Amino acid sequence: MEPTKVLFIGYPKCSTCRKCYKALQDLGIDADYRNIKEENPTADEIRHWISQGVDINQLFNTSGQLYRANNVKEKRKTYTEDQLIELLASDGMYVKRPIVIGKNRIIIGNKPDAYTSLK
């Protein structure tokens, strides 16, 4: 059986992302690493994730400096889903990381225990 190819979207300077990526490697899961700062998720990707069952609220990096500096907490109360998607797509630093995308599963955030389900 051929191993599943996984996409890991993270930020190399983030210690949690480094730890999660290492957890994937330790499980023998082959993952392509995409730097969220250099290649942030597109609006179409975000829409696809939502269509796959991801809650848009899970996608916000609520502890991020950019999130706080731009008062996104308040914007989330009044923006439409499309506006929120466009905001997330405008800068990868708005997006919670890491995002691990397998064949049938999308895992958002620091959840290395869930990675065994990708095998």
N, C-alpha and C positions, 0 to 999 in steps of 0.2 A: 504494500500500500504506500502510495506516494505521500510524503508529509504535506500537510496543509501549509500554504504560503500565507503568512500573516503580515499585515501592515501595522507598524508601530508609529504613531504620530506623537512626538514628544519634543522637549526642549533640552538640548544637550547640557545646559548649565543647571538644570533642575535635578537636585539629588534624588527626588522621588522618581523621576523619569529614568535616571540611571539605574536605580535599584530595580524598578519594574522591568526594564529591558534585560538586565542581568537575570532576573527570575525567569523570563522567557527562554533565554539562552540555557540556563541551568536545566530547564525542562526539555531541552533539545528541540525547541520550536524555532524554526527558521523565520526570521522577521526582517522585512525591509524597514529601515529607520528613515522617517521623514521629519525634518526639522520644521516644527510648527511656526517658527519665526520667519523662516525663509520661504516656506510654501504653506501658507495658512489654508485651512479648509475653505472650499468654495461654497457658495450658497447652494449649488446643486448637490454637493456632497452632503451638506447639513440637512437638506430636505430629504435626501435618500435615507440618512440615518434615522430621521424622525419617522419616515415611512416604515422603517424596520423595527419601530417600537421604542426608540430612544426618546425620552422626555426632553423637550427643549431646555427645561430648567436644569437638567443635569449637565448641560453643555457649558454653562457659565463658570468661569474661574472667579468665583466670588471673593477669593482672598488675594486676587491679583492687584497690583498697583494701578494698572490702567482702568480696571473695573471701578475701583474706589475713586480714582482721580476724575473720572468722567461721570460719576454718580449714576452708574448703570442700574443700581438697585431701584432708583426712582423711575428710570426709563422703562424698566421691565413691567411696571404697573400700568403704563399707558400705551406702550408700543404694541402694534399688531404682531402676529407671528412672523409675517414677511419682514417687517422692520427689524425684529429681533434677529432673524436669520441674516439679514444684510449686515447688521452690526457685528455679529459673530464672524462673518466672512471678511469683514473689513480689516481685522487684525487678529492674528493667531493668539495674541496674549489675552484676548477676551475668553478664549476657549479653555475649558478644564482639560488637563492632561495628566497622564498620557491617555491616548485613545488607541485601543488595540482592536483591530478589525480582522476577524477570521471569516471563514466561509459562511458560517451561519450565526455569527455572534459578534456583537460590538460591546466592548467593555470600556467604560469611561472611568477615569480616576485610578487611584491607588488600590488596586484589587488583585494583587498577584495570586491570591488563592484561587481566583476564578480562571486562571490561565490553563489549568489542566483540562478544562472543557474545550479548549481549542485543538487538542491533539486528535 
